[in-house]
Amino acid sequence: MTTVADQAAAQAAAEEVGAATRGALLGASRGLPNDARLAQLVAAWLEGGSVLPAWLGLGAEEYAALMARHFPRIGAVAPEPHPPALSIPLADEQGDVADLMIRYRRGADRSELWLAQIVAAGCLGREHLWRDLGLTGRAELSALICDAFPALRALNARDMKWKKFLYRRLCEETGLYTCRAPSCDACSDFHDCFGPEA
C-alpha cells in the first residue's frame, strides 16, 4: 500500500532527476529566447513527468530542429519507451489550439511556434494543463503564456484556468459554442473554470 509519504518521496525524487536533466539542457543552451521554458518542458517529457506525446507533439523533424537550435550539444534525445504519437483526430485538435495561440504570439522568436504546439499537445491531457506539461505550478504556465503569448494573457483578464480559457477562446473565434450558459457568472461550472488548482 502506497502512503502519502511514499508518494511525496517519489515526487521529490522525480523532481530531483528532472532538475538535473533541466540543468544539463540549460548548460547546453545557446542563450536564445525561451531556452529555459523549453528546457523545463523537454526535461519533464524525457523524465516521464508530462503526458506529452511523441516528439512533444511536434513531429520528429521539428523536434530535432528545436533541439538543434536551442540545445545543440544534446541532440534529439527521446524517452524510452517512446511515447505514442497522437491519433489524427487529436492531432487536428492540437493544431486548432496551436493555431489559436500562434495568432496571439509575441513574434519575438521562432520558439513561440514550438511552444504553441507543445502547450496545445498538453491540452489533450486530462489533468490541469500545467501538470500535463510537467510544470511546477500554474504560475509557471502563466509566466510562459505571458512571455510568449502576451495578448492571450491580456484576454484572460478574469484568470480562467488556461485549458478552459484556450478552448473557450477557440469556441468564440470559430462560433462553435459548447458552453450553454449565457455568461461565466451564470454557469453552474463556474468553480471548475475559475476555482483553485490543486
Residue, then its C-alpha position, 0 to 999 in steps of 0.5 A: m500500500t502506497t502512503v502519502a509519504d511514499q508518494a511525496a518521496a517519489q515526487a521529490a525524487a522525480e523532481e530531483v532527476g528532472a532538475a538535473t536533466r533541466g540543468a544539463l539542457l540549460g548548460a547546453s543552451r545557446g542563450l536564445p529566447n525561451d531556452a529555459r521554458l523549453a528546457q523545463l518542458v523537454a526535461a519533464w517529457l524525457e523524465g516521464g513527468s508530462v503526458l506529452p506525446a511523441w516528439l512533444g507533439l511536434g513531429a520528429e523533424e521539428y523536434a530535432a530542429l528545436m533541439a538543434r537550435h536551442f540545445p545543440r550539444i544534446g541532440a534529439v534525445a527521446p524517452e524510452p519507451h517512446p511515447p505514442a504519437l497522437s491519433i489524427p483526430l487529436a492531432d487536428e485538435q492540437g493544431d486548432v489550439a496551436d493555431l489559436m495561440i500562434r495568432y496571439r504570439r509575441g513574434a519575438d522568436r521562432s520558439e513561440l511556434w514550438l511552444a504553441q504546439i507543445v502547450a496545445a499537445g498538453c491540452l489533450g491531457r486530462e489533468h490541469l494543463w500545467r501538470d500535463l506539461g510537467l510544470t511546477g505550478r500554474a504560475e509557471l504556465s502563466a509566466l510562459i503564456c505571458d512571455a510568449f503569448p502576451a495578448l492571450r494573457a491580456l484576454n484572460a483578464r478574469d484568470m480562467k484556468w488556461k485549458k478552459f480559457l484556450y478552448r473557450r477562446l477557440c469556441e468564440e473565434t470559430g462560433l462553435y459554442t459548447c458552453r450553454a450558459p449565457s455568461c461565466d457568472a451564470c454557469s453552474d461550472f463556474h468553480d471548475c473554470f475559475g476555482p483553485e488548482a490543486 
